[in-house]
Amino acid sequence: MAYTKKIELQSLTETQDAIGNDKETWTTLFNPWTEITTAKSQEYYAAAQVNSEQDYVFKMRYSRTIADKLTSEMRILYNGRHYDIKSIDDVNEQHRQIVMRAVLKNKGVR
C-alpha cells in the first residue's frame, strides 16, 4: 500500500464573532498520508437541479490518536475539495489500517 496523498481531516467548530453572532468554522485536526481510490459515481435530480456524487475510499495507516477522534461528522479536504465522510472502518479491528468511505458532492463545492 502506498500512502502518497496528504489529506486534511476537519471538524466543524462553532465560535462567536466580536458581536456575539454564531460562526461555524472547519478546523483541521490531522494531516495523515492516505491512499485514495474511486468507488462509484451517481447522478440524481433534486429540486429541478442535477446533482452528482462521487464515492471515494481513503485508506490510511492506523493511528490511535486519530481513531479516537475520528467521526462521520468530520470531513476530508483534499486538493481543495471537500468530501463528506460516510463510514469509518478499523479493518477487522486489527489496528493496522483505517478505511474511510467519503462522497464528493457537486465537485466539492460547499
Steps between C-alpha positions, in 0.01 A plus 500: 500500500627839405384780725605783269215753526494749787148591617349719771247357745280789608249550779223761512532739793267775611637828627367850547617808320574834666131594526376163621377342175549125469757405239576152366858425402668185368820430694771258384577247773728255316702479176552127435649338190243288316430287197197620301286298260166565331209276586199607291318802367133592492287773355160599635243776458380710791298823482545527123876493529742225403719388790790263474675287758832324470596244766862469609688266730776650715736249664751601763732335748330445837566765764337477843515879532300545180272198554391628841380833353386401151123526440271504199413863581848598387601566142806445285668782312716387208619707204262782597193273496280398792396139555227401747602194703232231478667210682813420698643150539789366708541202268421180694584696818866419440618861558707497180294704259207743509273505195272799452230512234417854400293676238590797287181694425465749217875507439582580863333841517346573835 
